[in-house]
Amino acid sequence: MPLTVVILAAGKGKRMRSNLPKVLQPLAGRPLLAHVLERARELEPSAIAVVHGHGAEAVREAFPDEVLGWCLQAEQLGTGHAVAQALPDIPDDHDVLILFGDVPLIRSETLRNLCAKLKSADLVLLTVTLKDPSGYGRIVRTADGGVAGIVEHADVTHEERLIREINAGVMVAAARDLRRWIAGLSNDNAQGEYYLPGVVALAVAEGARVAAVEVDDTDEVLGINDKSQLAEVERVHQRARARELMEAGATLADPARVDVRGEVTVEGEVFIDVGAVFEGDVTLAAGVRIGPNCTIRDSRLGPDTVVHPNTVMDGVTAGRACELGPFARLRPRTELAERVKVGNFVEIKNSQVGSGSKISHLSYVGDATVGRDVNIGAGTITANYDGAAKHRTTIGDGAAIGSGVMLIAPVEVGAGATIGAGSTISKDAPADRLTVARSRQVEVPGWQRPEKNSR
């Protein structure tokens, strides 16, 4: 049958102590809701409906490109009431899978198993066995393994208190059945709310087949209600990503001190030291070595490239056997050929650097094309901005740029040219020639340094 996924994401999250809606709190660099949406999309449903409420506009704006059905829960009157907001737009012949926007670690394989179980049942619950189920309602099973009901902790008998299987909240049922059960919920409770687990008792009462799928890993159903739980789930998620990296061939100096906030592709044996942060789409070829405290975003590093400590990279492509950092900053649209050396306190952006070239320290290269085997001395700057527009600098193969040089773009330095240290170059420098552009050094006779007034 067609599947509609309903994600409950309306809660305020008071315990977060934050102006940001709970489902927009960051996990691995993305909103909690983004993780749940990703799992939902992997099921290839006919539709995804998001029930939102607190901070509704901000939640919608966070996902402008998603094809979603947005259902407003203007008053937060419980999880059953939240599902009721989505049901009018769901056809009777659809199955409905209910997920939670603050339960981000659930796996798509678990959800597929849950949906498959619906072929032999009318309502299927996701359950989990806890070492200490205190405070949770217990799942009471029938003799044949079906679900006879959920008994709240306050109402359990001595025998039921020994049950450790609890309801994880996620469930799936046919829309026509769910519509009927939701309509039958009561808000006769201290909070005056309509609770989704109440549909279990209604289904059992009318003789429906209620089944359960028990999740193997309790981490999958961890919910987030405060910053402490958010940090706990972040660590669980990062441990899983670290395992994936190691299974792909990465050696991690300390798996607990690497953060993945995107997708990292490892193409062979690599080494990653402590404090590395990966964001966006990153590819590490075989032999890459990442030093401590590096941040790498949306970049591809070629074989045997070494990134020294405290280097920041964003939108970089580096070829084979480059040496980058320490303390380098490589900005978007930086393209480095093989064997390029970028040293400490060097910044590069929107530039192409040819094979074997070196920019060893204390330089800025922006909007430039640098040829092969070029040496750029310390303190060199490509002055690319005139206050209104950016201009390009071109440096030919084999050129040697002395220390403390200003290249005033647009300008071209010819192949094999040498630029004397301390020069300010505002006109094209010819190939294979020495170009020097300095003010004449003068001495001023009789000049005395001013003295401070002594009081």
C-alpha positions as CSV (number, residue, x, y, z in Angstrom):
1,M,0.0,0.0,0.0
2,P,1.1,3.6,-0.5
3,L,2.9,5.1,2.6
4,T,2.5,8.5,4.2
5,V,5.0,9.5,6.9
6,V,3.8,11.8,9.6
7,I,6.5,13.5,11.6
8,L,5.5,15.2,14.9
9,A,7.5,18.4,15.2
10,A,5.3,20.9,17.0
11,G,6.8,20.9,20.5
12,K,8.3,23.9,22.1
13,G,11.0,22.1,24.0
14,K,10.9,24.3,27.1
15,R,13.7,22.3,28.8
16,M,16.0,23.3,26.0
17,R,16.1,26.8,27.4
18,S,16.5,28.1,23.8
19,N,14.7,30.5,21.4
20,L,15.3,27.9,18.7
21,P,12.5,25.4,18.2
22,K,13.5,22.0,19.5
23,V,13.4,20.2,16.1
24,L,15.9,22.9,14.8
25,Q,18.5,22.2,17.5
26,P,21.7,21.1,15.8
27,L,22.9,17.5,15.7
28,A,26.1,16.9,13.7
29,G,25.7,20.3,12.2
30,R,22.1,19.8,10.9
31,P,18.7,20.3,12.6
32,L,17.2,17.3,14.4
33,L,14.3,17.3,12.0
34,A,16.7,17.0,9.0
35,H,17.9,13.7,10.3
36,V,14.3,12.4,10.7
37,L,13.4,13.6,7.2
38,E,16.4,11.8,5.7
39,R,15.3,8.5,7.3
40,A,11.7,9.2,6.0
41,R,12.9,9.8,2.5
42,E,14.9,6.6,2.4
43,L,11.5,4.7,2.7
44,E,10.4,6.4,-0.6
45,P,6.9,7.3,0.8
46,S,4.1,8.8,-1.3
47,A,4.1,11.8,1.0
48,I,5.7,13.3,4.1
49,A,3.6,15.4,6.5
50,V,5.3,17.5,9.2
51,V,3.1,18.6,12.1
52,H,4.6,21.8,13.3
53,G,3.5,24.4,15.9
54,H,6.0,26.3,18.1
55,G,8.2,28.5,15.8
56,A,6.3,27.3,12.8
57,E,7.6,29.9,10.4
58,A,11.2,29.2,11.4
59,V,10.7,25.5,11.0
60,R,9.2,25.9,7.5
61,E,12.0,28.3,6.5
62,A,14.7,25.8,7.5
63,F,13.5,23.5,4.8
64,P,12.6,25.7,1.8
65,D,13.5,23.1,-0.8
66,E,11.7,20.1,0.7
67,V,8.5,18.7,-0.8
68,L,6.5,18.4,2.4
69,G,3.0,18.7,3.7
70,W,3.0,21.3,6.5
71,C,0.2,20.7,9.1
72,L,-0.1,23.4,11.8
73,Q,-0.9,22.3,15.3
74,A,-1.9,25.7,16.6
75,E,-2.5,24.4,20.1
76,Q,-0.3,21.7,21.5
77,L,-3.0,19.3,22.9
78,G,-0.9,16.1,22.9
79,T,0.5,13.7,20.4
80,G,-2.8,12.2,19.4
81,H,-4.1,15.7,18.7
82,A,-1.0,16.3,16.6
83,V,-1.6,13.3,14.4
84,A,-5.2,14.4,13.9
85,Q,-3.9,17.6,12.2
86,A,-2.3,15.5,9.4
87,L,-5.0,12.9,8.9
88,P,-7.5,14.9,6.8
89,D,-5.0,15.1,3.9
90,I,-4.1,11.4,4.0
91,P,-6.2,9.0,1.7
92,D,-7.8,6.0,3.4
93,D,-5.8,3.5,1.4
94,H,-2.5,4.7,2.7
95,D,-0.5,3.3,5.5
96,V,0.6,5.9,8.0
97,L,4.0,5.8,9.7
98,I,4.3,8.1,12.7
99,L,7.8,9.4,13.6
100,F,9.0,12.1,16.0
101,G,11.1,15.1,15.1
102,D,13.2,14.8,18.3
103,V,14.2,11.1,17.8
104,P,16.9,11.4,15.1
105,L,18.9,8.2,15.3
106,I,16.3,5.7,14.2
107,R,17.5,3.6,11.2
108,S,15.6,3.2,7.9
109,E,16.1,-0.6,8.2
110,T,14.2,-0.6,11.5
111,L,11.4,1.4,9.9
112,R,11.1,-1.0,6.9
113,N,10.8,-3.9,9.3
114,L,8.1,-2.1,11.2
115,C,6.1,-1.3,8.0
116,A,6.6,-4.9,6.7
117,K,5.0,-6.2,9.9
118,L,1.8,-4.4,9.0
119,K,1.0,-7.1,6.4
120,S,0.0,-9.4,9.2
121,A,-1.4,-6.9,11.7
122,D,-3.6,-3.8,12.0
123,L,-1.3,-1.7,14.2
124,V,2.4,-2.2,14.7
125,L,4.4,-0.5,17.5
126,L,8.1,-0.1,17.9
127,T,9.3,-1.2,21.3
128,V,12.5,-1.3,23.2
129,T,13.7,-3.2,26.2
130,L,15.4,-1.1,28.9
131,K,17.6,-2.2,31.8
132,D,15.5,0.1,34.0
133,P,12.0,0.8,32.6
134,S,10.9,2.8,35.6
135,G,8.5,5.6,34.7
136,Y,7.6,4.0,31.4
137,G,4.4,2.1,30.4
138,R,5.0,-1.6,29.9
139,I,4.1,-3.6,26.8
140,V,1.9,-6.5,27.9
141,R,2.0,-9.4,25.3
142,T,-0.5,-12.1,24.5
143,A,0.4,-15.7,24.5
144,D,1.1,-15.7,20.8
145,G,3.4,-12.6,21.0
146,G,0.9,-10.0,20.1
147,V,0.3,-6.8,22.1
148,A,-2.5,-7.0,24.7
149,G,-2.0,-3.4,25.8
150,I,0.3,-0.8,27.4
151,V,0.1,-0.5,31.2
152,E,1.3,2.8,32.6
153,H,4.0,2.6,35.3
154,A,1.7,3.9,38.0
155,D,-0.8,1.1,37.3
156,V,1.4,-1.9,36.9
157,T,1.0,-5.0,39.0
158,H,3.9,-6.6,40.8
159,E,4.3,-9.1,37.9
160,E,4.0,-6.4,35.2
161,R,6.7,-4.3,37.0
162,L,9.2,-7.0,36.0
163,I,8.4,-6.3,32.3
164,R,11.2,-4.3,30.7
165,E,9.8,-3.8,27.2
166,I,8.3,-0.3,26.7
167,N,6.6,1.6,23.9
168,A,9.1,3.7,21.8
169,G,6.3,5.8,20.4
170,V,6.8,5.1,16.7
171,M,3.9,3.2,15.1
172,V,2.3,2.3,11.7
173,A,-1.3,1.6,10.8
174,A,-3.7,2.0,7.9
175,A,-5.1,5.5,7.6
176,R,-8.7,4.4,7.8
177,D,-8.1,2.6,11.1
178,L,-5.9,5.3,12.6
179,R,-8.5,7.9,11.7
180,R,-11.1,6.0,13.7
181,W,-8.9,5.3,16.7
182,I,-7.6,8.9,16.9
183,A,-11.2,10.2,16.9
184,G,-11.9,7.9,19.9
185,L,-9.2,9.3,22.1
186,S,-10.1,11.0,25.3
187,N,-8.4,13.9,27.1
188,D,-9.7,12.8,30.5
189,N,-6.4,13.2,32.2
190,A,-4.5,15.7,34.4
191,Q,-3.0,17.5,31.4
192,G,-6.2,17.5,29.3
193,E,-4.4,16.2,26.3
194,Y,-5.0,13.5,23.7
195,Y,-2.2,10.9,23.9
196,L,-1.2,8.8,20.9
197,P,-0.6,5.6,22.9
198,G,-4.3,5.5,23.7
199,V,-5.0,4.1,20.2
200,V,-3.5,0.8,21.4
201,A,-6.3,0.2,23.9
202,L,-8.9,1.3,21.4
203,A,-7.5,-1.1,18.8
204,V,-7.3,-4.0,21.3
205,A,-10.9,-3.3,22.4
206,E,-12.3,-3.7,18.9
207,G,-10.3,-6.9,18.3
208,A,-7.7,-5.5,16.0
209,R,-4.4,-7.3,15.6
210,V,-1.7,-5.3,17.4
211,A,1.9,-6.4,16.9
212,A,5.3,-5.0,18.0
213,V,8.7,-4.9,16.5
214,E,11.5,-4.6,19.1
215,V,14.5,-2.5,18.2
216,D,17.8,-4.1,19.0
217,D,19.8,-0.9,19.7
218,T,18.3,1.3,22.4
219,D,20.3,4.3,21.0
220,E,18.0,4.3,17.9
221,V,15.0,5.5,20.0
222,L,16.8,8.1,22.2
223,G,14.6,11.2,22.4
224,I,15.9,14.7,23.1
225,N,14.3,17.0,25.6
226,D,17.2,19.1,26.9
227,K,20.7,20.2,26.1
228,S,22.2,17.3,28.1
229,Q,20.3,14.7,26.1
230,L,21.3,16.6,22.9
231,A,24.9,16.3,23.8
232,E,24.5,12.6,24.6
233,V,22.9,11.8,21.3
234,E,25.6,13.9,19.5
235,R,28.2,11.6,21.0
236,V,26.2,8.5,20.1
237,H,26.0,9.7,16.5
238,Q,29.6,10.7,16.3
239,R,30.7,7.3,17.6
240,A,28.8,5.6,14.9
241,R,30.3,7.9,12.2
242,A,33.8,7.2,13.6
243,R,33.2,3.5,13.3
244,E,32.1,4.0,9.7
245,L,35.4,5.9,9.0
246,M,37.5,3.2,10.5
247,E,35.6,0.4,8.6
248,A,36.4,2.4,5.4
249,G,40.2,2.4,6.2
250,A,40.7,5.4,8.4
251,T,43.0,5.3,11.4
252,L,41.7,7.7,14.1
253,A,44.1,8.8,16.8
254,D,41.0,9.0,19.1
255,P,37.6,8.1,17.8
256,A,36.0,10.2,20.5
257,R,37.6,13.4,19.2
258,V,36.6,13.5,15.6
259,D,33.3,15.1,14.5
260,V,31.6,14.4,11.2
261,R,28.9,17.0,10.2
262,G,28.3,15.8,6.7
263,E,29.5,13.0,4.5
264,V,33.1,11.8,4.5
265,T,34.3,9.4,1.8
266,V,37.5,7.6,2.6
267,E,39.2,6.0,-0.5
268,G,41.9,4.1,1.2
269,E,44.0,4.1,4.3
270,V,44.2,7.6,5.9
271,F,45.2,9.0,9.2
272,I,43.0,11.5,11.2
273,D,44.4,13.1,14.3
274,V,42.4,14.5,17.2
275,G,40.1,17.5,16.9
276,A,39.3,17.1,13.2
277,V,35.9,18.5,12.1
278,F,34.5,17.5,8.7
279,E,31.5,19.4,7.3
280,G,29.6,19.1,4.1
281,D,30.9,16.7,1.4
282,V,34.6,15.7,2.0
283,T,36.6,13.1,0.1
284,L,40.0,11.8,1.4
285,A,42.1,9.8,-1.0
286,A,44.5,7.0,0.1
287,G,47.5,8.2,2.1
288,V,45.9,11.5,3.3
289,R,47.0,12.6,6.8
290,I,45.0,15.1,8.8
291,G,46.8,16.8,11.7
292,P,45.2,17.9,14.9
293,N,42.5,20.6,15.1
294,C,41.7,20.9,11.4
295,T,38.3,21.9,10.0
296,I,37.6,20.6,6.5
297,R,34.4,21.5,4.6
298,D,33.3,20.5,1.1
299,S,36.7,19.6,-0.1
300,R,38.6,16.8,-1.9
301,L,42.1,15.9,-0.9
302,G,44.3,13.8,-3.3
303,P,46.5,10.9,-2.5
304,D,49.3,11.3,0.1
305,T,48.3,14.9,0.8
306,V,49.2,16.1,4.3
307,V,47.2,18.7,6.3
308,H,49.2,20.1,9.2
309,P,47.6,21.2,12.5
310,N,45.1,24.0,12.8
311,T,44.3,24.3,9.1
312,V,40.9,25.4,7.9
313,M,39.7,24.4,4.4
314,D,36.4,25.2,2.7
315,G,35.6,24.3,-0.9
316,V,39.2,23.1,-1.8
317,T,40.4,20.6,-4.3
318,A,44.0,19.4,-3.7
319,G,46.0,17.1,-5.9
320,R,48.5,14.4,-5.0
321,A,51.1,14.9,-2.3
322,C,50.2,18.5,-1.3
323,E,51.5,19.9,2.0
324,L,49.1,22.3,3.7
325,G,49.5,24.3,6.8
326,P,50.0,24.5,9.7
327,F,47.6,27.5,10.4
328,A,46.6,27.9,6.7
329,R,43.2,29.1,5.6
330,L,42.1,27.8,2.2
331,R,38.8,29.3,1.1
332,P,36.2,28.4,-1.6
333,R,37.3,27.7,-5.2
334,T,40.9,27.0,-4.2
335,E,42.3,24.4,-6.7
336,L,45.8,23.0,-6.0
337,A,47.6,20.7,-8.4
338,E,50.0,18.0,-7.2
339,R,52.9,18.7,-4.8
340,V,51.8,22.2,-3.9
341,K,53.1,23.5,-0.6
342,V,51.0,26.0,1.4
343,G,52.6,27.0,4.6
344,N,51.7,28.7,7.9
345,F,49.5,31.8,7.9
346,V,48.8,31.6,4.2
347,E,45.3,32.4,2.9
348,I,44.2,31.4,-0.6
349,K,40.8,31.9,-2.2
350,N,39.3,31.5,-5.7
351,S,42.7,30.7,-7.1
352,Q,44.4,27.9,-9.1
353,V,48.0,26.9,-8.1
354,G,50.1,24.7,-10.4
355,S,52.1,21.7,-9.6
356,G,55.2,22.0,-7.5
357,S,54.5,25.7,-6.5
358,K,55.2,26.9,-3.0
359,I,53.5,29.6,-0.9
360,S,55.4,28.9,2.3
361,H,54.3,31.6,4.8
362,L,52.5,34.8,5.7
363,S,50.9,35.5,2.3
364,Y,47.5,36.1,0.7
365,V,46.7,34.8,-2.8
366,G,43.2,35.7,-4.0
367,D,41.6,35.6,-7.5
368,A,44.9,34.4,-8.9
369,T,46.2,31.9,-11.4
370,V,49.6,30.6,-10.3
371,G,51.6,28.4,-12.7
372,R,53.9,25.4,-12.1
373,D,57.0,25.6,-9.9
374,V,56.4,29.1,-8.7
375,N,57.9,30.3,-5.4
376,I,56.0,33.0,-3.6
377,G,58.0,34.6,-0.7
378,A,56.8,35.5,2.7
379,G,54.5,38.5,3.1
380,T,53.4,38.6,-0.6
381,I,49.9,39.9,-1.2
382,T,47.7,39.9,-4.4
383,A,45.8,43.1,-4.0
384,N,42.7,41.9,-5.8
385,Y,40.0,44.4,-4.7
386,D,39.9,48.0,-5.8
387,G,37.0,48.9,-3.5
388,A,34.3,48.1,-6.1
389,A,35.4,45.0,-8.0
390,K,37.7,42.0,-7.8
391,H,40.6,41.7,-10.3
392,R,42.8,38.8,-11.3
393,T,46.5,38.1,-10.9
394,T,48.3,35.7,-13.2
395,I,51.8,34.3,-12.4
396,G,53.5,32.3,-15.1
397,D,55.4,29.0,-14.7
398,G,58.7,29.1,-12.8
399,A,58.3,32.7,-11.6
400,A,59.9,33.7,-8.3
401,I,58.2,36.3,-6.2
402,G,60.4,37.9,-3.5
403,S,59.3,38.6,0.1
404,G,57.0,41.5,0.9
405,V,55.7,42.0,-2.6
406,M,52.4,43.7,-3.5
407,L,50.9,42.5,-6.8
408,I,48.2,45.1,-7.7
409,A,45.6,43.3,-9.8
410,P,44.9,43.2,-12.6
411,V,48.5,42.2,-13.3
412,E,50.5,39.5,-15.0
413,V,53.9,38.1,-14.1
414,G,55.5,36.3,-17.0
415,A,57.0,32.8,-16.9
416,G,60.4,32.7,-15.3
417,A,60.2,36.2,-14.1
418,T,61.7,37.3,-10.8
419,I,60.2,40.0,-8.6
420,G,62.5,41.7,-6.2
421,A,61.7,41.7,-2.5
422,G,59.6,44.7,-1.3
423,S,58.3,45.6,-4.8
424,T,54.9,47.0,-5.5
425,I,54.0,45.7,-9.0
426,S,51.2,47.5,-10.7
427,K,52.2,46.8,-14.3
428,D,52.8,43.5,-16.1
429,A,56.3,42.1,-15.4
430,P,58.0,40.5,-18.4
431,A,59.0,36.8,-18.6
432,D,62.6,35.8,-17.7
433,R,63.5,39.3,-16.3
434,L,64.1,40.8,-12.9
435,T,61.6,43.4,-12.0
436,V,62.1,45.7,-9.0
437,A,59.8,48.5,-8.0
438,R,60.9,50.2,-4.8
439,S,61.2,53.8,-3.5
440,R,64.8,54.9,-3.3
441,Q,66.3,54.6,0.2
442,V,67.2,57.9,1.6
443,E,68.9,59.2,4.8
444,V,67.8,62.5,6.4
445,P,70.8,64.3,8.0
446,G,70.2,65.9,11.4
447,W,66.9,64.1,12.0
448,Q,66.2,63.3,15.7
449,R,63.7,60.9,17.1
450,P,61.0,62.7,19.2
451,E,61.4,62.3,22.9
452,K,58.5,61.7,25.4
453,N,57.8,64.4,27.9
454,S,59.1,63.3,31.3
455,R,56.8,64.1,34.3
